């Protein structure tokens, strides 16, 4: 469970922890977190210090005073680095204190260590819940195996065009940030949850996996493709989807694979129905593919290729705005425009994006 009054901090922590396959629940207010925790005890709590109404010290003390919650480890994460604050945090019952800004490896190591300690406690005192945990761990291991099997193909497809740089990494963050923004809107709040955001983050690199089947003479052609060549290029969406369909036969009902297929096959569809490969239009295009379409085009417009010069951020947004209601879903375009500066930051420095925002 994450508790921080900053929505930006929460979102970035969620991305970092979800990437490690943790299930995450977030709150911006201490009272809401306490109410939820009473019926849904977490394995670990990450807690900010300075928050309105109920600060981190009070929340931690109340957690430790609750018989149902007192054994849950609490880690404080704060920019406050003075000894008095740290002593007060440990006095309230915390097991650790992480100072912002921090390295992602540091966060992952400390979270993993305290979860392992918590796991041993649970194993000794709650055998039934331990069994459930082992089942969940096996499910995560299966998901990790799928990623280990599939993602190298996506990386291979990208590596054939070495001008794309960190395209897969940027698109992952772009899709997750767009989905998170849409989850707070009236139109999508019931369609996009934390699982959806996690799945689109992990599935988005599969969008062009089918390019492994496109000949180099077409994929790497420096000029504009002729009509016949373009028809061959368009088959990458079907090739990619068919490749993932073979994986789905082994892992039926897996939401990650299902989303990967939708993104690979339909991220070149258009809102007006003039896209490919199936000419889907409007809401018939899966939501994940609609989000991917905008993220992919933004990144492509900003990237220098053998056949085009990179466009500045403002011009890329202008082109996406011009495609509102024709190439792109109107709500997706609105999200892109609302997140304009954040998208610029992601493109300019994706590897440092999370750390930079945490230091603000």
C-alpha positions as CSV (number, residue, x, y, z in Angstrom):
1,X,0.0,0.0,0.0
2,X,1.3,3.5,-0.9
3,X,0.2,6.6,0.9
4,X,1.4,10.0,-0.4
5,X,-0.6,13.2,-0.9
6,X,1.2,13.8,-4.3
7,X,-0.5,12.1,-7.2
8,X,2.6,12.3,-9.3
9,X,4.7,10.6,-6.6
10,X,2.1,7.8,-6.3
11,X,1.9,7.2,-10.0
12,X,5.7,7.0,-10.3
13,X,6.0,4.6,-7.4
14,X,3.2,2.5,-8.8
15,X,5.0,2.2,-12.1
16,X,8.3,1.2,-10.5
17,X,6.7,-1.4,-8.2
18,X,4.3,-2.8,-10.8
19,X,7.3,-3.3,-13.1
20,X,8.5,-5.7,-10.4
21,X,5.1,-7.5,-10.5
22,X,3.9,-6.2,-7.2
23,X,0.2,-5.6,-6.6
24,X,-0.1,-2.0,-5.5
25,X,-2.9,0.0,-3.9
26,X,-2.5,3.8,-3.5
27,X,-4.1,6.6,-1.4
28,X,-3.6,10.3,-1.1
29,X,-5.1,10.6,2.3
30,X,-4.3,8.8,5.6
31,X,-7.9,8.3,6.7
32,X,-8.9,6.6,3.4
33,X,-5.8,4.4,3.6
34,X,-6.5,3.4,7.2
35,X,-10.2,2.5,6.4
36,X,-9.2,0.4,3.4
37,X,-6.3,-1.4,5.3
38,X,-8.7,-2.5,8.1
39,X,-10.4,-4.9,5.7
40,X,-7.5,-5.5,3.3
41,X,-4.2,-5.9,5.2
42,X,-1.2,-5.3,2.9
43,X,2.2,-7.1,3.1
44,X,4.1,-3.8,3.1
45,X,3.2,-0.1,3.5
46,X,5.2,2.8,1.9
47,X,4.4,6.1,3.6
48,X,5.1,9.8,3.1
49,X,5.9,12.0,6.1
50,X,4.3,15.3,5.3
51,X,0.6,15.0,4.4
52,X,-2.4,17.2,5.2
53,X,-5.0,16.3,8.0
54,X,-3.2,13.1,9.1
55,X,0.6,13.1,8.6
56,X,2.7,10.0,8.2
57,X,3.7,9.7,11.9
58,X,0.0,9.7,13.0
59,X,-1.0,7.2,10.4
60,X,1.9,4.9,11.2
61,X,1.0,5.1,15.0
62,X,-2.6,4.3,14.3
63,X,-1.6,1.3,12.1
64,X,0.6,-0.1,14.9
65,X,-2.2,0.4,17.4
66,X,-4.6,-1.7,15.3
67,X,-4.4,-5.4,16.3
68,X,-5.2,-6.4,12.7
69,X,-2.5,-4.2,11.1
70,X,0.3,-3.9,13.7
71,X,2.6,-6.6,12.2
72,X,2.6,-5.0,8.7
73,X,6.1,-3.4,8.0
74,X,6.0,0.3,7.3
75,X,8.7,2.1,5.3
76,X,8.8,5.9,5.3
77,X,9.8,7.6,2.0
78,X,10.5,11.3,2.5
79,X,12.7,14.2,1.3
80,X,13.3,15.1,5.0
81,X,16.8,13.9,5.9
82,X,17.3,15.2,9.4
83,X,18.0,12.8,12.3
84,X,15.1,14.1,14.4
85,X,12.6,13.1,11.7
86,X,14.1,9.7,11.2
87,X,14.1,9.0,15.0
88,X,10.4,10.0,15.1
89,X,9.6,7.7,12.2
90,X,11.2,4.7,13.9
91,X,9.5,5.7,17.1
92,X,6.1,5.6,15.4
93,X,6.8,1.9,14.4
94,X,8.6,2.1,11.0
95,X,11.0,-0.6,10.0
96,X,12.9,1.5,7.5
97,X,13.4,5.0,6.2
98,X,14.2,5.9,2.5
99,X,15.3,9.5,1.7
100,X,14.3,11.1,-1.6
101,X,15.7,11.2,-4.2
102,X,16.7,7.6,-4.2
103,X,18.0,5.0,-6.7
104,X,15.4,2.5,-8.0
105,X,17.6,-0.4,-7.1
106,X,17.7,0.9,-3.5
107,X,13.9,0.9,-3.3
108,X,13.6,-2.5,-4.9
109,X,16.2,-4.0,-2.5
110,X,14.6,-2.6,0.6
111,X,11.1,-3.6,-0.4
112,X,12.2,-7.1,-1.3
113,X,14.1,-7.5,2.0
114,X,11.1,-6.5,4.2
115,X,8.7,-8.5,2.1
116,X,10.9,-11.6,2.6
117,X,11.0,-10.9,6.4
118,X,7.2,-10.5,6.4
119,X,6.8,-13.7,4.4
120,X,8.7,-15.7,7.0
121,X,6.4,-14.3,9.7
122,X,3.3,-15.2,7.8
123,X,4.7,-18.7,7.0
124,X,5.0,-19.4,10.7
125,X,1.7,-17.9,11.9
126,X,-0.7,-18.1,8.9
127,X,-0.3,-21.3,6.9
128,X,-3.4,-20.8,4.8
129,X,-2.4,-17.4,3.7
130,X,1.1,-18.6,3.0
131,X,-0.4,-21.2,0.6
132,X,-2.3,-18.4,-1.2
133,X,0.9,-16.4,-1.4
134,X,2.8,-19.3,-2.9
135,X,0.1,-19.6,-5.5
136,X,0.3,-15.9,-6.4
137,X,4.1,-16.2,-6.6
138,X,3.7,-19.0,-9.1
139,X,1.3,-17.0,-11.1
140,X,3.9,-14.1,-11.2
141,X,6.6,-16.6,-12.2
142,X,4.5,-17.7,-15.1
143,X,4.0,-14.1,-16.1
144,X,7.7,-13.5,-15.9
145,X,8.4,-16.5,-18.0
146,X,6.0,-15.2,-20.7
147,X,7.8,-11.8,-20.6
148,X,11.2,-13.5,-20.9
149,X,10.0,-15.5,-23.8
150,X,8.2,-12.8,-25.8
151,X,10.0,-9.5,-25.1
152,X,13.3,-10.6,-26.8
153,X,11.3,-10.9,-30.0
154,X,10.1,-7.3,-29.6
155,X,13.6,-6.1,-28.9
156,X,14.8,-8.0,-32.0
157,X,12.2,-6.3,-34.1
158,X,13.3,-2.9,-32.8
159,X,17.1,-3.7,-33.1
160,X,16.7,-4.1,-36.9
161,X,16.1,-0.3,-37.1
162,X,18.8,1.1,-34.9
163,X,17.5,4.7,-35.4
164,X,14.6,4.1,-33.1
165,X,16.8,4.4,-30.0
166,X,14.8,3.9,-26.8
167,X,11.5,3.6,-28.6
168,X,10.2,0.6,-26.6
169,X,11.1,2.2,-23.2
170,X,9.5,5.5,-24.2
171,X,6.3,3.9,-25.5
172,X,5.9,1.9,-22.3
173,X,6.0,5.0,-20.2
174,X,3.8,7.0,-22.6
175,X,1.1,4.4,-22.7
176,X,1.1,4.0,-18.9
177,X,0.9,7.7,-18.3
178,X,-1.9,8.2,-20.8
179,X,-3.8,5.3,-19.3
180,X,-3.4,6.6,-15.8
181,X,-4.7,10.1,-16.9
182,X,-7.7,8.5,-18.6
183,X,-8.5,6.5,-15.5
184,X,-9.4,9.7,-13.8
185,X,-11.9,10.9,-16.4
186,X,-15.6,10.2,-16.4
187,X,-15.5,8.3,-19.7
188,X,-12.8,5.8,-18.6
189,X,-12.8,5.5,-14.8
190,X,-14.8,2.3,-14.9
191,X,-12.7,0.8,-17.8
192,X,-9.2,1.5,-16.6
193,X,-7.9,0.2,-13.3
194,X,-4.5,-0.5,-11.9
195,X,-4.3,-3.9,-13.6
196,X,-5.1,-2.3,-17.0
197,X,-2.3,0.2,-16.5
198,X,0.2,-2.5,-15.5
199,X,-0.8,-4.7,-18.5
200,X,-0.5,-1.9,-21.0
201,X,2.9,-0.9,-19.6
202,X,4.2,-4.5,-20.1
203,X,2.3,-5.3,-23.3
204,X,3.1,-2.1,-25.3
205,X,6.6,-3.2,-26.4
206,X,4.8,-6.0,-28.4
207,X,3.2,-3.5,-30.8
208,X,5.7,-4.0,-33.6
209,X,6.8,-7.5,-32.9
210,X,5.6,-8.5,-36.3
211,X,8.3,-6.5,-38.0
212,X,10.6,-9.5,-37.5
213,X,8.8,-10.9,-40.6
214,X,9.3,-7.8,-42.8
215,X,12.2,-8.0,-45.3
216,X,15.1,-5.6,-44.7
217,X,14.8,-4.1,-48.1
218,X,11.4,-2.7,-47.1
219,X,11.8,-2.2,-43.3
220,X,15.1,-0.2,-43.8
221,X,14.3,1.5,-47.1
222,X,15.5,5.1,-46.8
223,X,12.7,6.6,-49.0
224,X,9.0,6.4,-49.3
225,X,7.5,2.9,-49.8
226,X,5.8,2.2,-53.1
227,X,2.2,0.8,-52.9
228,X,3.3,-2.8,-53.1
229,X,6.0,-2.4,-50.4
230,X,3.5,-0.6,-48.1
231,X,1.1,-3.5,-48.4
232,X,3.9,-5.8,-47.3
233,X,4.8,-3.5,-44.4
234,X,1.2,-3.4,-43.2
235,X,1.3,-7.2,-42.7
236,X,3.5,-6.7,-39.6
237,X,0.4,-6.1,-37.5
238,X,-1.1,-9.5,-38.5
239,X,2.2,-11.3,-38.2
240,X,2.6,-9.9,-34.7
241,X,-0.9,-10.8,-33.6
242,X,-0.5,-14.4,-35.0
243,X,2.8,-14.8,-33.2
244,X,1.1,-13.9,-29.9
245,X,-1.9,-16.1,-30.7
246,X,0.4,-19.1,-30.6
247,X,1.4,-18.0,-27.0
248,X,-2.3,-17.6,-26.0
249,X,-3.0,-21.2,-26.9
250,X,-0.7,-22.1,-24.0
251,X,-1.8,-19.4,-21.6
252,X,-5.6,-19.0,-22.2
253,X,-7.3,-16.2,-20.3
254,X,-4.1,-14.3,-19.6
255,X,-5.0,-10.6,-19.7
256,X,-1.4,-9.6,-20.6
257,X,-1.3,-11.8,-23.7
258,X,-4.8,-10.7,-24.7
259,X,-3.8,-7.1,-24.5
260,X,-0.6,-7.7,-26.4
261,X,-2.6,-9.3,-29.3
262,X,-5.0,-6.3,-29.4
263,X,-2.2,-3.8,-29.5
264,X,-0.1,-5.7,-32.1
265,X,-3.0,-6.2,-34.5
266,X,-5.0,-3.0,-34.1
267,X,-2.7,-0.1,-33.2
268,X,-2.7,1.1,-36.8
269,X,-6.5,1.2,-37.0
270,X,-8.1,4.7,-37.2
271,X,-11.0,6.2,-35.4
272,X,-12.7,6.9,-38.8
273,X,-12.3,3.3,-40.0
274,X,-9.6,3.9,-42.6
275,X,-6.8,2.1,-40.9
276,X,-5.5,-1.4,-41.1
277,X,-5.6,-4.4,-41.0
278,X,-9.3,-4.8,-40.3
279,X,-10.8,-1.3,-40.9
280,X,-12.2,-1.1,-37.4
281,X,-13.7,2.2,-36.4
282,X,-14.6,4.1,-33.2
283,X,-15.2,2.1,-30.0
284,X,-14.8,-1.2,-32.0
285,X,-11.0,-0.5,-31.7
286,X,-9.8,-1.9,-28.4
287,X,-9.0,0.8,-25.9
288,X,-5.4,-0.4,-25.4
289,X,-4.8,-0.1,-29.2
290,X,-6.3,3.4,-29.2
291,X,-3.9,4.5,-26.5
292,X,-1.0,2.8,-28.3
293,X,-1.8,4.5,-31.6
294,X,-1.4,7.9,-30.1
295,X,1.7,7.1,-28.1
296,X,3.4,5.4,-31.1
297,X,2.7,8.3,-33.4
298,X,3.9,10.9,-31.0
299,X,7.2,9.0,-30.5
300,X,7.5,8.3,-34.2
301,X,7.0,12.0,-35.1
302,X,9.7,13.0,-32.5
303,X,12.2,10.5,-33.8
304,X,14.6,11.0,-36.7
305,X,14.4,8.1,-39.2
306,X,16.1,7.4,-42.4
307,X,13.0,8.6,-44.2
308,X,12.1,11.6,-42.1
309,X,13.5,14.3,-39.8
310,X,12.5,14.5,-36.2
311,X,9.7,17.0,-35.4
312,X,9.7,19.3,-32.4
313,X,7.3,18.5,-29.5
314,X,4.9,21.4,-30.4
315,X,4.6,20.2,-34.0
316,X,4.0,16.6,-33.0
317,X,1.1,17.7,-30.7
318,X,-0.3,19.8,-33.5
319,X,-0.4,16.9,-35.8
320,X,-2.1,14.7,-33.2
321,X,-4.6,17.5,-32.6
322,X,-5.4,17.6,-36.3
323,X,-6.1,13.9,-36.2
324,X,-8.7,14.2,-33.4
325,X,-11.9,12.3,-34.5
326,X,-10.3,11.0,-37.7
327,X,-7.1,9.2,-37.0
328,X,-7.3,9.2,-33.2
329,X,-10.1,8.8,-30.6
330,X,-11.1,12.3,-29.4
331,X,-10.7,11.4,-25.7
332,X,-7.2,10.0,-26.3
333,X,-6.1,13.2,-28.1
334,X,-7.5,15.3,-25.2
335,X,-5.3,13.2,-22.8
336,X,-2.2,13.7,-25.0
337,X,-2.8,17.5,-25.1
338,X,-3.4,17.7,-21.3
339,X,-0.2,15.8,-20.7
340,X,1.9,17.8,-23.2
341,X,4.9,18.8,-21.0
342,X,5.1,15.4,-19.3
343,X,5.2,13.7,-22.7
344,X,8.1,16.0,-23.7
345,X,10.0,15.0,-20.5
346,X,9.4,11.3,-21.2
347,X,10.7,11.6,-24.7
348,X,13.7,13.7,-23.8
349,X,15.0,11.5,-21.0
350,X,12.9,8.3,-20.4
351,X,15.6,6.5,-18.3
352,X,15.7,9.4,-15.8
353,X,12.0,10.4,-16.0
354,X,10.9,8.8,-12.7
355,X,13.9,10.1,-10.7
356,X,13.6,13.6,-12.1
357,X,10.0,14.0,-11.1
358,X,10.6,12.5,-7.6
359,X,13.2,15.2,-7.0
360,X,10.8,18.1,-7.7
